[in-house]
Amino acid sequence: MPRPFAAVPLLIAATLVAGDFPRRLDAPPGATPKLDGMISPGEWDDASVFHGPQGWLAQFSPVRDPRDLSFTGYVKHDGQRLYFAFLVHDDVLYGIDTPRWLPPNNPRAHELTRAGWPWFGDEFEILIHAGGPAAKDAYAAGNASSWQMVANLTKSRLGGIGTGGLMEGEPRSSQSAWNTYRRWIESRAMEAVARPLAGGHGYVIEWAISFNPCLEFAPGRFIDPAQGGRAVGLNIAAGDLDEPEKGRGNFGNFHHEMWFAGTKDHATRVRYWGTLWIQPLKPARR
């Protein structure tokens, strides 16, 4: 069975860089999953499992019905890459069950440029801070030590509009960050597959993050679980876009935006993130 939501060993985590918000996940070592947008039997049984959005921060409208939005998440690593998966139940899929409407405050939202909104749609975001202590009000820097990336159900950098997958994230205002994110996507240093469930009313995202070059804890030094475990700052966002009237009054007419950690209006600031404990690889038996 998948491992339950696990706490980081506090004495170890206290000596390492992580988020200040008191939420934690374990990333145990496990087998390499196949990134195909399907949760195959046994594929994630060696991962830690977590659930949402109960207990998560509601940036916009709270979720009152699990049929509207609910999900199970998984996290593990194979020594080379960190893996997340999300099995999502969602009663309305934007751009599939609805027209591909645009928000009134950005008619360019679907452009695959810095003017677009990569997170506009049904989507998940992962934010990780692997580097040293961050400034008090710092956001993701957009480099290997601190970043925010997006997996969207109906658009992607590699597949374009209509094909789910990985998108550049924030800060889009930084050309350097945009270039780094695009390089990771095009080189497959980071990959994500997003696929609707065969019966509708939900989708699956599977996401792979290479420790090198995407998780740098010191200049030129990347996380290597063979050398030991490490705690990093973590936040996760789940975005749910339905018909525009369901999000009336919310930014971009989003229906829901749920965050693993943080407080309202501050979930993207590093010090409001939780912690991910990347467990060390177990030594080989002799």
C-alpha positions, 0 to 999 in steps of 0.5 A, a space after each residue: 500500500 502507498 505510505 501515509 502522509 509522513 512527518 519529517 524527522 524534526 531534528 534532521 530537518 531543523 538543520 537543513 533548508 526548508 519551508 517555515 509552514 508546518 506541513 511536511 511530506 516524505 519522498 522515499 526511494 522507490 521504483 522508476 514510474 512510467 510517465 504516461 498519465 496513468 496510475 498503473 497497479 502497483 506503480 506508486 505503492 512505494 511512494 508517500 501518499 497525500 490527499 487534498 484539498 481538505 486541510 489545504 489553503 483556499 485562495 479563492 472559493 473553498 471546495 465544498 464537494 469532493 466531486 467538484 475537486 478532490 485528489 490523491 497525490 504521490 511522491 518518491 524518487 529513484 536516486 536520479 529524479 524526484 517524482 510526483 503524481 496526482 489522481 484528480 477528481 473534477 466534475 468539469 474539465 476546462 477546455 474539454 467539458 467547456 469552451 476554451 473561454 478567456 478571462 476578461 483581464 488577459 485575452 492573451 492567457 493562452 499564448 505560449 509566451 510570457 504574456 500568457 498565463 501558463 496556469 490558466 486551466 485545470 492545473 497543478 503547480 510545484 514550487 521547490 526551494 532547494 538552496 540556502 536561506 531565502 530573503 524574508 519576502 522572497 518568491 521563487 527565483 526561477 533558477 535551480 535553487 528555487 522555482 515554480 513550474 506548472 503542469 496544465 491539463 490542456 496546454 503545454 510547451 511541447 504539445 501546444 494548445 490542446 495537449 496537456 503537459 509542462 509549462 514555464 512557471 513563475 516568475 514570468 517577468 524574468 527572462 532568465 527564469 523563462 529561459 531556464 524553465 524552457 531549457 529544462 522542458 525542452 531537454 527533458 530535465 523536467 517532464 510532466 504528462 497530463 491526461 483526462 481519465 477515460 471515463 471523464 470527471 478527472 485527470 492524472 498528472 505524472 511529473 519527473 524532476 531531475 535532481 541535476 540540473 533542477 535541484 541545486 542546494 549550493 552553487 554547482 552542487 545538486 541533491 544526490 540521495 546517494 550522498 544522504 537525505 535533504 529537506 527542501 521547501 515545498 508548496 503545491 497548488 491545485 487550480 480548478 477552472 470551470 465555467 466563468 460564472 463559477 469563478 465570478 469575483 475571483 481573479 481570472 474567474 478561477 473557481 478554486 486554487 488550493 495550496 498545500 501550505 501558506 496563508 491567503 495571498 502569501 502561498 507563493 512566498 518561500 517562507 510560507 512553504 512546507 517541507 519535503 524530506 528527500 530520503 537517502 537511498 538505501 545502501 545496497 546489500 552485500 
